[in-house]
Amino acid sequence: MSEEPEEPNGDQKPRPRRTGPRRLLPTWRTLLAATAVVLLAGAGALITGYTLVEIPEPNSAAAAQNNVYLYSDGSQLARDGDINRQNVELDTIPESTRHAVLAAEDRDFYHQPAVDVVAMARAGWNMLRGEGKQSGSTITQQYVKNYYLGQEQTLTRKTKEFFIALKLDREAGKDEILAGYLNTSYFGRHAYGVQAAAQAYYGKDAGDLTTAEGAYLAALLNSPNLYDVAAHPENRERAVARWKYVLDGMVKEGWLTPRERAAAKFPQPDPAKPPTGLSGQRGYIVEAVKQHLAARDILSEERLAQGGFRITTTIDRRKQDAFVKAVERELLSQLSEEREIDRHVRAGGTSIDPETGEVVAMYGGVDYTRQFVNNATRRDYQPGSTFKPFVYAAALEHRAKTRDGDRIGPGTTYNGDSGRTVVGPDGPTTWKPENEDRVDYGDIPVSTAMNKSVNAVFAQMGVDVGPARVKETAARLGLPDTTPGMAEAQGSISLGTTTPSTLDMAQAYATLANHGERVDHSLVKEIRHGGERVRVPEPATLRAVSRSTADATTAVLRGVVKSGTATAAQAAGRPAAGKTGTAEEDRAAWFAGYTPDLATVVAVMGQNPETGAHKPLYGAAGLPRVNGGGIPARIWAAYTAEALRGTPARDFDLKPGKNRLPKSSPSPSGSADPSDPSDGPDAPEEEPTQVDDPEETPDASAPGRDDAENTGGGGDTGDDGANGERTPQKGGKAQGKDDGEKKREEGGKNTGDRDRGKKTDEQPGKPAKPSAGAADGKNPAGATSSPAPAARASAGPLPQKSPGASGSPRP
C-alpha cells in the first residue's frame, strides 16, 4: 500500500520550477552576488594600484634633447628643440593669468577631485566612436603627464596617470599642482612654462602680463601651432575665437567683470624670434616638416618638442640649393633698397617628384630669422590663372558641353571678348569678367585661350562645366578641401579666387604630370628615436582623373610654354608644360609648371613688412608690372635646368584620347607619329574617372543667373604675356605673335552677346567696337549689380577693380 504524499505546512505552496528561456537568466541572488564580487574586485584593484604605483622622479622632458633634421642623403639639414624654460613661483603669476588658464582648461580645478572619471569615460567612448583623440584630463592629470610621465597614448600610461594623480592630489596642495602645470606646459615657440611663453610672445616677464595677454597664452595651450597668429596669420579668426572663449569663461566664473570683458582687445603677439640655427631655408623646412608630421598624425607637436628624434626628410640637397640660387639670381638680385616697393616683395615655391610625391625642394622666403612666415605653405594669396587648367580638366573629365551642346575640347571655340556676359542655364548673368588690359580676342579655340589666358573663355567654361565639378576636380587633383575660399566659391573659382599654397598647387600639377594618378606629397622618409624607427605611413595614391584627361590637359599646357604666356620657361631646356597666373591688383604672380620628372610652383607676392597687408607689385624689381610669365617663370626655368642637370631630357608620353590634341601642338612624342593611336580621329577615348555624383549634368552646379556669376571678389587678372612685364594700358584687339608678347591697340571692347561655344577649325575675329562697359570688368557701367546673398545659392561679392590695369583677373 503506497504512502500518501505529505501535505505542505499551512498555506505554503511549492515554488514553480523555471522553464524555457527563463532557466538561462540569472536570479536576483546571483546578480547581487556578482555585483558584490565586481565591486570588491574593483576596490581591491584600486587599493592595490594606489599602493603599488609611486610618484616617480620627473621625466626627461625637463631636459629635452634637440631634434636633428637630415637631407634625403643623410647629411644634416638643421637642429631644433632647444628647451626654453624658467620656473616661477605661483604668486609671481598674475591672478588674471591663472584664472585664464583655469577658464581654458579646468574651471572646476579647485572644487573637484584630481581625476574626472566621467570625462575620462566620455573621452574613451568618443575615441571608440572614431572621433579622434580625446583628453578627458583634469589639470592634475595633465601635470602628471607633462612632468612625470610622457605623451604616449597607451593604456599603461593612462593607468599610471590615474593613480599618480590621485596620490599627488592627497600629498600636494592645489596651488602646488597649478604652479607645476604652469611651469611645465608647452606654449609653442619652444617655450615651456608661462614665463618662457610671456617672453616668447610679448617680450615681458609673466608677472607683467595683462588680462588679455594672459588669456591668449591660455588659449595657446589647446594648440600652440594652430593659434600662433604671427606664424600662421590664416588662423587668426580661430585664434581670436578661442581667446574670446577664455575671456567669456572668466566672466562666467566671476573672475572678470562684463565691463572688463567688453574693454578687452586682442593682444597681437610679437613676431617670433626663431633660433639662429634655423636661419636661411632651414627654419622654413623644419616648420613645414612639423606641420606635416602633425597633420598626418605621425608625431604630435608636444611629443616632437621633447626632442631626441632624427628625421630624414625628402629634401634633395642639390635641388634645394638650386632653388635658392634661382630665386637669388632672377629676383633678389633685381631688388633695390632705394625702391620702397621692393621691401614688399616675397617669394615662395615648392617642387615635387610626380611619381613618388616627395617634396624635393622648398623655398620659404629670404631667411627664416628675418621673415618668419613660410611663403611656400601659406594659404592667403590667390593663384590666378594657374587654376584654369583645373577648369579644363573638369570639362574633359565630365565630358562637359557648351551652351550649344558641343563637347568641350582644345578646338572648341568661345567668345573671348573682354567684359562679355557669362551665360548660365537660365540665360545671361550679371557677371562680365574682363581680360587683362580689356583686350578682345573674338572667337578663339580653347587651346589659344589657354595660351593667352583669356578670362572670358574660362569664366564661361566654368559655368558650362559647373562650379561644383570644377571644385571636385581641383580637390581630387590635390587641392585640400580646406583651402580658403574653396567651399564658398561659385563661378569665380574658374579665375582662381581660392588661396592655396604653392605646396597645394605643386601637388595638383604633379598629379597632371603623373597622368592623373595622385601620390600624396610627403616631406619625411624616415624617423628614428633612441635607435628605434617610428612608423611613417606610405603616401596614399588616388586615380584623380583619367589618364586621357590628364594627358590632354598637359598637351594644351605645352602650348602655353611653346607660344603662350610662359615662353620664358623654355630656358629650362626640356619639354615642359605649365600655366602663368597673376592675382588681382598684381598682389601675386605665379608660374606652375612641370616636366615628366619634376612639378614646381613659384609665386612672387607683395606684403607690407610692418602690417602684413597684401600689396600690389607695380614697380617691383624696376618693372611696370610683375606677371607670372616673367620673374616666376624665369625662376622656374633656372631651377628646373639646374635641378635636372645631368639627367636625360624626357619627353611627355601622352595619350590624350580622341580629338583632344590641340591642332597647333606637337605630337605627344615630340614628333609626328602616325602610328600612335592616341593622335588620330579614330583614337579610343578613355572613360572618365568615376566620381561621387556621376548623374549630375554639366550645368547642375551652376543653376542660372544667381550662382553662375563671379562671387569670389577677385581672382586672376588675365594674360601675363610671354615676358611677363608690361605697362598697364587699355585694350583693343590682340595681335598674336609667336613670342607671346601681345601689343595692344587703343580701342573699346565689344560687349556683344556672342557667348555660345562652338566646335570649328576656324578662328574668326571681329573688329573692335567702342566700349560700353566700366573699367572694373566684373560689373560694367549700367549692369545690374549682383543679387543679394539671400537670393543666391552660395554667392559673395563680385570682384572689384584692379587699379592701373583691367579690373579683371590676369593669369
Salt bridges, closest charged atoms under 4 A:
ASP80 OD2 - LYS290 NZ 2.80
GLU95 OE2 - HIS99 NE2 3.97
GLU105 OE2 - ARG242 NH2 3.80
GLU131 OE2 - ARG129 NH2 3.24
GLU161 OE1 - ARG157 NH1 2.23
GLU161 OE2 - LYS158 NZ 3.35
ASP169 OD1 - LYS174 NZ 3.45
GLU213 OE1 - LYS204 NZ 2.97
ASP228 OD2 - ARG189 NE 2.90
GLU234 OE2 - HIS232 ND1 3.76
ASP248 OD1 - ARG261 NE 2.87
GLU287 OE2 - HIS232 NE2 3.98
ASP297 OD1 - LYS133 NZ 3.74
ASP316 OD2 - LYS319 NZ 3.83
GLU330 OE2 - ARG329 NE 3.30
GLU330 OE1 - ARG634 NE 3.63
GLU340 OE2 - ARG343 NH1 2.72
ASP342 OD2 - ARG339 NE 2.84
GLU355 OE2 - ARG650 NH1 3.86
GLU358 OE2 - LYS525 NZ 3.13
ASP380 OD1 - ARG378 NE 2.84
ASP380 OD2 - HIS614 NE2 3.25
ASP404 OD1 - ARG756 NE 3.66
ASP417 OD2 - ARG754 NH2 3.69
ASP417 OD2 - LYS766 NZ 2.56
GLU434 OE1 - ARG438 NE 3.70
GLU434 OE2 - LYS749 NZ 3.02
GLU436 OE2 - ARG625 NH1 2.44
GLU436 OE1 - ARG726 NH2 2.60
GLU436 OE2 - ARG810 NE 2.72
ASP437 OD1 - ARG625 NH2 3.54
ASP437 OD2 - ARG726 NH2 3.99
ASP437 OD2 - ARG744 NE 3.45
ASP443 OD2 - ARG754 NH1 3.22
ASP464 OD1 - ARG403 NE 3.18
GLU472 OE1 - HIS398 NE2 3.13
ASP504 OD2 - ARG379 NE 2.77
GLU517 OE1 - ARG543 NE 3.46
ASP520 OD1 - ARG518 NE 2.95
GLU526 OE1 - ARG528 NE 3.38
GLU526 OE2 - ARG533 NH2 3.40
ASP551 OD1 - HIS515 ND1 2.78
ASP551 OD2 - ARG547 NE 2.89
GLU585 OE1 - ARG587 NH2 2.61
ASP586 OD1 - ARG810 NH2 2.40
ASP597 OD1 - ARG650 NH1 2.84
GLU610 OE2 - ARG343 NH2 2.80
GLU642 OE2 - ARG645 NH2 2.87
ASP651 OD1 - ARG558 NH1 3.78
ASP653 OD2 - ARG547 NH2 3.34
GLU685 OE2 - ARG407 NH1 3.87
GLU685 OE2 - ARG660 NH2 3.10
GLU687 OE2 - ARG399 NH2 3.51
GLU696 OE1 - ARG469 NE 3.46
ASP699 OD2 - ARG403 NH1 2.96
GLU709 OE2 - ARG792 NH1 3.95
ASP716 OD2 - LYS388 NZ 3.62
ASP719 OD2 - LYS742 NZ 3.77
ASP719 OD2 - ARG744 NH2 3.93
GLU725 OE1 - ARG634 NH1 3.90
ASP755 OD1 - ARG756 NH1 2.17
